[in-house]
Amino acid sequence: MGVATRASSDWMQRLVTSDWEAASIAASFKRVAVLGIKTERQADQPAFYVAQYLENAGVESGIRCPEAEEAWARAGITVVADKCLMVLHRQGAALARQAAGQGGKL
């Protein structure tokens, strides 16, 4: 039972909850899933302009799906969900610049 319980919860370690860790990932990602993506009629809402910002930054976006997140995490893929990726992308870029100025060390 202990092994099965541990194995069944290991995937949860792939769900990123730390803003710092998410920002570090955001500095290097090329594909994201955006929750609640909006149309141009709702351009004043974050789910529109965050997705547009990321697209302009060269990031491919998709749609958030908790079932898929679990499946990806179980498959060993790191999953960042329920975070503002525009803010984290900017923070990640700042972290990368900071690391470059410190010889790659944070």
C-alpha positions as CSV (number, residue, x, y, z in Angstrom):
1,M,0.0,0.0,0.0
2,G,2.8,2.4,0.9
3,V,4.5,2.0,-2.5
4,A,1.3,2.4,-4.4
5,T,0.4,5.5,-2.4
6,R,3.8,7.1,-3.0
7,A,3.8,6.2,-6.7
8,S,0.3,7.5,-7.1
9,S,1.2,10.9,-5.5
10,D,4.7,11.3,-7.2
11,W,3.0,13.0,-10.2
12,M,1.9,15.8,-7.9
13,Q,5.5,16.9,-7.6
14,R,5.3,17.9,-11.2
15,L,2.6,20.5,-10.5
16,V,4.4,23.8,-10.0
17,T,3.1,26.0,-7.2
18,S,6.1,28.3,-6.5
19,D,6.1,31.6,-8.3
20,W,9.9,31.5,-8.4
21,E,10.0,28.0,-10.0
22,A,7.2,29.0,-12.4
23,A,9.1,32.2,-13.4
24,S,12.2,30.1,-14.0
25,I,10.3,27.8,-16.3
26,A,8.5,30.7,-18.0
27,A,11.9,32.1,-19.0
28,S,12.4,29.1,-21.2
29,F,9.1,27.7,-22.3
30,K,7.8,27.7,-25.9
31,R,4.3,26.3,-25.5
32,V,1.6,27.1,-22.9
33,A,-2.0,26.4,-22.3
34,V,-4.1,29.5,-21.4
35,L,-7.1,29.0,-19.1
36,G,-10.2,30.9,-20.1
37,I,-8.8,32.3,-23.4
38,K,-11.0,35.1,-24.7
39,T,-11.9,36.6,-28.1
40,E,-11.1,40.1,-29.3
41,R,-14.5,41.2,-28.0
42,Q,-13.1,40.7,-24.5
43,A,-9.7,42.2,-25.2
44,D,-9.7,44.1,-21.9
45,Q,-9.6,40.8,-20.0
46,P,-6.4,39.1,-18.9
47,A,-7.2,35.8,-20.6
48,F,-7.0,37.7,-23.9
49,Y,-4.1,40.1,-23.4
50,V,-1.9,37.6,-21.5
51,A,-2.4,35.1,-24.4
52,Q,-1.7,37.9,-26.9
53,Y,1.5,38.9,-25.0
54,L,2.8,35.4,-24.9
55,E,2.0,34.9,-28.6
56,N,3.9,38.2,-29.4
57,A,6.8,36.7,-27.3
58,G,6.9,33.7,-29.5
59,V,5.1,31.3,-27.2
60,E,2.5,28.9,-28.5
61,S,-0.7,28.7,-26.4
62,G,-3.4,26.2,-25.8
63,I,-6.3,25.4,-23.5
64,R,-6.1,24.3,-19.8
65,C,-7.5,21.0,-18.9
66,P,-7.0,19.5,-15.4
67,E,-7.3,16.0,-16.6
68,A,-4.6,16.6,-19.2
69,E,-2.4,18.3,-16.6
70,E,-2.6,15.2,-14.4
71,A,-1.8,12.9,-17.3
72,W,1.2,15.1,-18.3
73,A,2.5,15.2,-14.8
74,R,2.1,11.4,-14.5
75,A,4.1,11.1,-17.8
76,G,6.9,13.2,-16.2
77,I,6.1,16.6,-17.8
78,T,6.4,19.6,-15.5
79,V,3.0,21.4,-15.4
80,V,2.5,25.1,-14.5
81,A,-1.2,25.9,-14.0
82,D,-3.2,28.7,-12.5
83,K,-0.4,31.2,-12.7
84,C,-0.3,34.5,-14.7
85,L,2.2,33.5,-17.4
86,M,2.6,37.0,-18.7
87,V,3.9,38.1,-15.3
88,L,6.0,35.0,-14.8
89,H,7.4,35.2,-18.3
90,R,8.6,38.7,-17.5
91,Q,10.0,37.6,-14.1
92,G,11.7,34.6,-15.8
93,A,13.4,36.9,-18.3
94,A,14.6,39.1,-15.5
95,L,15.9,36.1,-13.6
96,A,17.7,34.9,-16.7
97,R,19.3,38.4,-17.1
98,Q,20.3,38.4,-13.4
99,A,21.8,34.9,-13.7
100,A,23.8,35.9,-16.8
101,G,25.2,38.9,-14.8
102,Q,26.2,36.5,-12.0
103,G,27.9,33.9,-14.1
104,G,24.8,31.8,-14.4
105,K,24.2,31.5,-10.7
106,L,21.1,32.6,-8.8
